[in-house]
């Protein structure tokens, strides 16, 4: 039995809501109809209300008011509404562990999601899949906090340099938060692409073949962990991962997004 398997023997995983479980089952279906996704979300009135508030927020800047799920899907897009619904469900399902600032934690998760979506666009990948994977990537740290609060304090000690959480977790446990998240994603039947993308995100160049989603999450996490990301932060990103993704640094410099523009489901 691996150390990671032993770790999970005494872990109590959050229960995913029924609606979230149904949405997960649709992720691998490229031909899923809008009506199926709409009907799944509509079973949860509270979630529906949250999504409508989000669609009407300044983050989307839509030209007219969204007053129904059909409008939201039409104006925001079915894939994005589905991933937003899943993200909002996980935000509710996961209590933040003592020792972590809830606002800071989710702000960091949303930043990772936003950077992942941006990088995926530059690499010609599925942007919504990258957004959802980025949002999930840090969830494993919440499980560490549940199981071992003392170790969480060690992981979160200052200075918090980009990538330092992975290094501290590896030192303490022999694995890291994204690998923990990958186990949870597999148990919840997320698509293999997301599970595999998480498994090697902390060190994407060790995977053969190279997994682009792992590379995107690696870079997105480093940027999200940078206090004031800008041109200097882009220059610090590992060349091997940037090259493996086929990203153009001039494009990255000219198109780098402002973190304030990222969608934040923690606000709903």
Secondary structure, 3 states (H helix, E strand, C coil): CCHHHHHHCCCCCCCCCHHHHHHHHHCCCCCCCHHHHHHHHHCCHHHHHHHHHHHCCCCCCCCCCCCCHHHHHHHHCHHHHHHHHHHHHHHHHCCCCCCCCHHHHHHHHHHHHHHHHHHHHHCCCCHHHHHHHHHHCCHHHHHHHHHCHHHHHHHCCCCCCCCHHHHHHHHHHCCCHHHHHHHHHHHCCCCHHHHHHHHCHHHHHHCCCCCHHHHHHHHHHHHHCCCCCCHHHHHHCCHHHHHHCCCCHHHHHHHCCCHHHCCCHHHC
